[in-house]
């Protein structure tokens, strides 16, 4: 059920800086002619008793900087909302994650990356079938590092966090960083786009097939010991992005000797973001993720 749809580009709340991702036309433009639309779901599609804000299609990608609301730790996290590479759950898996991170002293950079919308002639599933999202992700991480001094960020403490398809984008960004998919457009594209850590929450598109823990070759072929430390969360009853997606990446990371922490829950299903419910995962994973950030040295001391 849909309660409201507004044909206008998504804008953040006042006080947050939104920046066009590209100085001109983005690379590999696609013939999407529909206007960007912000849709608020009706009660039949609410999560934890609240609506979800959906953005689609996205042809003019942006990043939005959310400053820490407590003492700045110097850590930054780029957030990739999910939506099956067709749309973006911009609040559930975007702005609400930024609210959590900024309250921990972390600069949050919300990525509004390109997605074509539903029923488009492009194949879904991310890189390489839909390279625009990864191009935008590489560009975003590089821009954050390029502006590190200006934005009061430690250039060696820049991570990525993503949900569902955004979790796949975390894996893609964490493995495809030695070579950009596009020709450099300015000085920001000449700094590293490698994340220093990654958090993939109920990630999709990682297992080669249903009921298989064979890793997608587009990720596996680029996974090395240089892939950053990774935090994974998945539910066994998730019927959208199945548990094998997280398991396949976990096994691949272990084989490459990459530090990885994974948390599996029996229940919780899919697409809960940070909204508390009766499922333990919804309140547990943010606390576990914060502790993990301490243990890998991104945050200073493990909280008592």
N, C-alpha and C positions, 0 to 999 in steps of 0.2 A: 504494500500500500504506500502511496506517495502523498504527502501532505502539501508539499511546496516545491516548485521548481522555478529557478530564476536564471534566465539566460544572461549571465554576466560573469566576467572572470572572478575567481575567488580572491578575496583580500583578507589579510590577517586583521585581528583586532588592533585598535589604535595603540601606538607605542612600540610596534615591532616593524623593523625595516625589511621591506620586500624589494628584492633586486632582480632584474632580468638576468637570466643565466648566460645568455649569449649577447655579444655586442651587435650582432646583426641577425640574419636568418640562420637558425640552427642547422647543423649538418644533417644530411639525409632527410630533408623535409618530405612529408607525406601529404597526399591530397585529401586532408580532412577539412571539410568546408563548414561543418556545423560550429556554432558558437559554443564557447565554454559555458557550461551550465552547472549551477550549484543546486543540488537537490537535497531536501531534507526528508528522510524516510518517515512514513506513517507508522502507527502503532504495530502493525503486523511485521515490521522489520526493525523494531527497536532492539537495542542491546542494553541489558541491565536496567530496563525501564526508561530508557532515554533514546531519543532519535539519533540517527547518524547522518552526518553531512557528507554527501558524495559529490565529487567534482569529475566531470567528463564532458567532452574530450579535452585533453591538454595539448595544445600545439605551441604555446608560448611559455616555456618552462621558467620557473623562478626559484629563488631561494629566499627564505625569510629568517632573519637572525633574531633569536630570543635570548636576551641577556640574562645572566644569573640574577636571581632575586635575593640571594644571600652572598656571603663572601666568595669571590671568584676563585675556583680551584685551578684555572688554566686549562681544564679539560673541555673539549668540544665534541659533540655528537651530531652527526648528520642523520636525520630521520627520514626513512622511506616508508610512506604509508602503503598499505596493501590495496588490492582491488583487482587481482587477476590480470594485471597488465591491460585492463580495459577501462578502469576508473580508479579513483583514489578516495579512500575513506579518510578524509582530510582531518577530521576531529578525533574520531575513535582511535586512529593509529598514527596521528600526526600531532595536532596541537595539544592533545591531552598528554602525550609523551613528553612534549616540550615543557609543559607545566611541571611534570614530575622531575625532569632533569634540571631545570633552572632552579628549583627549590633545593637542589643538592649542590648548587654552586657551579653547575656545568652550563656552558654556552650551548644552546640547541640551534641547529640550522635545519629548518624544515624544507625538504626537497619536494617541490611540485614538478615532478618529472613527466615527460611526455607519455601519454596513453591515448590510444585512438578512439576510445568509446566502443560501445557494443555494435555488433553487426557490421564491422568494417572488413574490407578485403584483405587485411593484414592478418597473419597468423599470430596467435597469442603465445605466451610462454617465455617472453624475454629473449635475451641474446642467445644465438645469433639471428633468430627469426624476427626479432623486434629489437634492433640494436640501439634505437634512439634512447631508450631508458638508461642503458648502460653508458652511452655517451654523456647523458645528462649527469649521471652519478659520478663518472670520472671527472667531469668538469667541476662539479660541486665540491668534491673533496680537494681538488687542486686549488680552487678559489679560496676555500677556507684556510688552507695552508699559506697561500699567497698573502692573505689579509691577517695572518696570525698576530703580528705585532699590533696592527691597528685595532683588532678586535680583542686584544689581551688574551690570546690563546697560546698555549705551548704547542709549537708545530710538531712536537713528537708525542702529543696526546690527543690525536684526532681520530675518533672512532665512527662507526656506522651502526645504526639500529634499524631493523626493518621487520615488518609483519607480513606473513603470507607471501604474496608475490614480492613485497618489499624485502622479505627474508631471503628470497632467491637473489634479489639485487644486492644484498649484503654479501652473499657468497660470490657473486659475479664480480663485485667491486674488489673483494678481498683476494681474488685470484687473477683478475685481468688488470694489472696496474703497471706492468713494464712497458706496454705499448698502448697508446690511446687509439681508439677506433676512428679518430678524426684527425685531420691536419690541424696543428696548433693555430689558434687565432690571435693570441696575445701572450704576454709574459707569464700569465697565470698558468698557461698550459705547458710551461717548461719546468714547473716544480712537480714534485712527486704527488701522484694521486693514490698512493698506497695508504689505506687506513692503518692505524696502529692497533686497533682491536675491532671486533665485530660482534653484534648481538643479533641473532636470527630467531625470531619468535614465530612459532608455527609456520616455518618456511615451506614453500611449495616449489615444484618444478625441479627438484633435485634428484629424485630417484629416477632411474632409467625407465622403470615400468612399475605398474601396480604390484604390490606384494613382493617387491625386489629391493634389496639394499645395494644394488649396483648403482654407482654414482653417475649422474648425467655426464657424458664425456666432455661437454663444453666447459664444465667446471673441473672435472678430473684431470684433463689434459694440461691445465694451468695451475693445479694445486701443487705447491712445493713447500719446503720448510720455511720459506719467506712469507707464506700466508700468515696473517696476524692471528693472535690468540682469539678464540671464538667461544661464545656462550650460546647454548641452544636450549629452547623450551618447546615441548610438544605434548599433546594429549593423545592417548591411545584411542579415544573415541572420536577423534577429528575425522569427519568423513569428507572433508574438502581437500585439505593437504594432509595426506596420511602420514602415520608415524614413520614409515619407511623413508620419507623425504629427509627428516632430521637424522635418522639412523645412517643413511647412506653418506651424508656429509660428515657425520661424526667418525665413521669408519675411515673415510678418506683423509680426514685431518689427522687421525691417529697414525695412519700408515705413513703420512708425511712428517711425522714428529712435530706436529703443531699443537701447542697447548690448547685443550678444549675441555669445556665443562658442559654437561648435558643434564637436563632435568626432565623426566618423563612422568606424566600424571595419568591416572586411569580415566579421569573424567574432566570435562571442561569444554569439549568440542572445539569450535573454531571462532575466530574473529571476536575476541573479548577485549583486546587492547589492555588498558589498565583499569577497566571498570569492575568493581568488586561484585561478586555474586556468591552463591553457595558453593561453587567449585573452588577448592583450595588454591588452585593454580593462580587465580586472578589476583589474590592478595599476596601470595608467596613469591611469585617470580620477580617483582620489582625489588624486594628486599634481598633476594638471592643475587640478583644482578648487581646491586650496589656493593654487596660484600665481595663479589668477584672482581669488581673494579678496584677494590682495595688490594685484593690478593695479587693482582697482576701489576700493581704499582702505579695505576693511573690516579687513584685517589690516595691520600697520604696515609691514613691509619684505619685499620679495621674498627668499625664502630662497636662499642661495648653494649 
